[in-house]
Structure formats: structure tokens, C-alpha cells
Amino acid sequence: MSPTFVVVPQWQGSVSSRAMRLADGAEAIRGDLPASATVAVPIPAEAGDSEDTGVNRYSALALVRSAQTAVLRASDDWALTIGGDCGVSLAAVEHASRQHPSDLAVVWLDAHPDLHTPQSSPSGAFTGMVLRAITGGGADGLALGSSTSIPLDRVVLAGTRDIDAAEAELIRTHSIALVAAEDLGTADALIAAVRHTGATQVYLHIDLDVLDPSEMTGLANLLPFGISVEALTGAITGLRAHFGLAGATIAGFAPSSAEAASDDLSNVLRVIGSLTR
């Protein structure tokens, strides 16, 4: 079944100096998607207020979550969500979890684990909290409830290489599966990690900063020792051969200009193709 493409050019979850470029990146990808299968979620123009939650721009993020949820509920197909920042995966995973309430694993292909809470976050950026919110932790209104949250033992981190101390402690304490970038040359280790969760369906969150900067320049975070596009598409193809694909996110595309976006779009489209063909 072909997906519905849900474009969410949200930038308010990031505190990067390149945050506004994330909206540009989502719109650049949108230009290459089939219009008849694409829905755009409206994004507030204002930055938003924290409302004493410890989450920067909380009010704008809560508005986007509500609007994105409405779009997803109107679709009968699985959704490929295009960000924007990583926060767009919150409503997207919630939607997939409603459809697969007991057999869904989340594979987090990201340079960062995004496992902070408002109390542990050094920045207050929701992009660093979204996976913890998906597992039920975090601020009210930006965390999944008990009926849709994903247990930590059904989370697999992959390609993650920039981990803060509080996140490392959570990973250690809960034995969260982590497949290192150097182990993603084939899909074998990732398939084994997902199989260990007992899930039959996967949600794939792909922050493009899982890639090495030599592969793409239009990234909000340029972190060395990432994976190749070939390794990423191979991992996706391998997972799809063994598990059902309940949904996916592509986030973190932050081109510096329209010309720079064109240079990177071929790689983004390769990733999309591995998810949809």
C-alpha cells in the first residue's frame, strides 16, 4: 500500500541556529512528492512560549501536534511524515501505535537518542526529548499516554553517536538496544535487535544526521562517523523484508539555500524510495 506523505515543516522543536532551515528542507522535499498523495500540516508563524513546561516553544509544538494528529486520523494509509525537526515523530508514532497497539517497535536512526526530559535537557529543545516523550515521559501535552506509548524495551537506537550523560544512564539502566554506526554496514544486527523486541511491526524514525556529513551537507547537525546513504537504504530494505512497516519519518534536512537543497535531494529521494517501493 502506498503511503500518505504528511509534510510537517515544523522548526520550533529545534534550538539550532539552522532551525528555520528545517522548514525550508521539508518544503524542498515536498516539491518532489506526488501532490495527490501529499498533505501539508499548517505550522504557526510564531515561535511559541514555554508555558513553564521546560520545553522551549511548547505552545507552538502543542498546536502542531494537534493539527498533525487530525491529518493522520483522516488517512487510511500508512504515513511517511516529512519534517521539519524530529518532534514531528511524536504524533506520527502515536498514530502508528493506535493501529498496532501491542506489536510495534520504534527504530530510531539518529545521531542523537533524544531521550531527555525537560528536567534533564541542557537546552530545552523538544528535538532532544521526543523519543522519551514517545515512551511516555516528559511534559503533559507532549508525551504519549499509556495506551499509545512505546515501552523502552521496544526501542532500538541505530547509528546513535552523540549521547549525553543522562541519556547514557537511561540507556544503561533500561538496557535499551543500540546498534552502532559501524555495525550498520549490513542490516543483520539491526534486524536481530528488532527481532529481540518481539515486535512484528516497525516505525522507522530517520533523522538525516544519522548520515555522515560527507554524504549530505544540508544537515542541522554535522556529526562525523555517521553512515552512508547505501547503508541507510540497505538497513531500511532489510527491515522491510522481515517486519511490517507501520510508518516512518524523515527529518533534519536543513539546506542552506535552494541550490544546496538540489544537491542533496537525490540522496533524500533514495531514502524515500527505499521506504515506498
WOZI-V952863 format. One record per residue. N is the residue number from 0. RES is the residue in three letters. PHI is phi as a letter, one per 40 degrees, with the letter a starting at -180 (* if undefined). Layout:
n:res:phi
N:RES:PHI
N:RES:PHI
//
This chain:
n:res:phi
0:MET:*
1:SER:c
2:PRO:c
3:THR:c
4:PHE:c
5:VAL:b
6:VAL:c
7:VAL:b
8:PRO:c
9:GLN:c
10:TRP:b
11:GLN:c
12:GLY:c
13:SER:b
14:VAL:b
15:SER:c
16:SER:c
17:ARG:c
18:ALA:d
19:MET:c
20:ARG:c
21:LEU:c
22:ALA:c
23:ASP:c
24:GLY:c
25:ALA:c
26:GLU:c
27:ALA:c
28:ILE:c
29:ARG:d
30:GLY:c
31:ASP:b
32:LEU:c
33:PRO:c
34:ALA:d
35:SER:c
36:ALA:b
37:THR:b
38:VAL:b
39:ALA:b
40:VAL:c
41:PRO:c
42:ILE:b
43:PRO:d
44:ALA:c
45:GLU:c
46:ALA:c
47:GLY:g
48:ASP:b
49:SER:c
50:GLU:f
51:ASP:f
52:THR:c
53:GLY:g
54:VAL:b
55:ASN:d
56:ARG:g
57:TYR:d
58:SER:c
59:ALA:c
60:LEU:c
61:ALA:c
62:LEU:c
63:VAL:c
64:ARG:d
65:SER:c
66:ALA:c
67:GLN:c
68:THR:d
69:ALA:c
70:VAL:c
71:LEU:c
72:ARG:c
73:ALA:c
74:SER:b
75:ASP:c
76:ASP:c
77:TRP:c
78:ALA:b
79:LEU:b
80:THR:c
81:ILE:b
82:GLY:c
83:GLY:g
84:ASP:c
85:CYS:c
86:GLY:d
87:VAL:c
88:SER:c
89:LEU:c
90:ALA:c
91:ALA:c
92:VAL:c
93:GLU:d
94:HIS:c
95:ALA:c
96:SER:c
97:ARG:c
98:GLN:c
99:HIS:b
100:PRO:c
101:SER:b
102:ASP:b
103:LEU:b
104:ALA:b
105:VAL:b
106:VAL:b
107:TRP:b
108:LEU:c
109:ASP:a
110:ALA:c
111:HIS:b
112:PRO:c
113:ASP:f
114:LEU:b
115:HIS:c
116:THR:b
117:PRO:d
118:GLN:c
119:SER:c
120:SER:c
121:PRO:c
122:SER:b
123:GLY:g
124:ALA:c
125:PHE:c
126:THR:d
127:GLY:c
128:MET:b
129:VAL:c
130:LEU:c
131:ARG:c
132:ALA:c
133:ILE:c
134:THR:c
135:GLY:h
136:GLY:b
137:GLY:h
138:ALA:c
139:ASP:d
140:GLY:g
141:LEU:b
142:ALA:a
143:LEU:c
144:GLY:c
145:SER:c
146:SER:c
147:THR:b
148:SER:c
149:ILE:b
150:PRO:c
151:LEU:c
152:ASP:c
153:ARG:b
154:VAL:b
155:VAL:b
156:LEU:c
157:ALA:a
158:GLY:g
159:THR:c
160:ARG:a
161:ASP:b
162:ILE:b
163:ASP:c
164:ALA:c
165:ALA:c
166:GLU:c
167:ALA:c
168:GLU:c
169:LEU:c
170:ILE:c
171:ARG:c
172:THR:c
173:HIS:b
174:SER:f
175:ILE:c
176:ALA:c
177:LEU:b
178:VAL:b
179:ALA:c
180:ALA:d
181:GLU:c
182:ASP:c
183:LEU:b
184:GLY:c
185:THR:b
186:ALA:c
187:ASP:d
188:ALA:c
189:LEU:c
190:ILE:c
191:ALA:c
192:ALA:c
193:VAL:c
194:ARG:d
195:HIS:c
196:THR:c
197:GLY:g
198:ALA:c
199:THR:b
200:GLN:b
201:VAL:b
202:TYR:b
203:LEU:b
204:HIS:c
205:ILE:b
206:ASP:c
207:LEU:c
208:ASP:c
209:VAL:c
210:LEU:c
211:ASP:c
212:PRO:d
213:SER:c
214:GLU:c
215:MET:a
216:THR:c
217:GLY:c
218:LEU:b
219:ALA:c
220:ASN:b
221:LEU:b
222:LEU:b
223:PRO:c
224:PHE:g
225:GLY:c
226:ILE:b
227:SER:c
228:VAL:c
229:GLU:c
230:ALA:c
231:LEU:c
232:THR:c
233:GLY:c
234:ALA:c
235:ILE:c
236:THR:c
237:GLY:c
238:LEU:c
239:ARG:c
240:ALA:c
241:HIS:b
242:PHE:b
243:GLY:c
244:LEU:c
245:ALA:c
246:GLY:i
247:ALA:a
248:THR:b
249:ILE:b
250:ALA:b
251:GLY:g
252:PHE:c
253:ALA:b
254:PRO:c
255:SER:c
256:SER:a
257:ALA:c
258:GLU:c
259:ALA:c
260:ALA:c
261:SER:c
262:ASP:c
263:ASP:c
264:LEU:c
265:SER:c
266:ASN:c
267:VAL:c
268:LEU:c
269:ARG:c
270:VAL:c
271:ILE:d
272:GLY:c
273:SER:c
274:LEU:c
275:THR:b
276:ARG:c
//
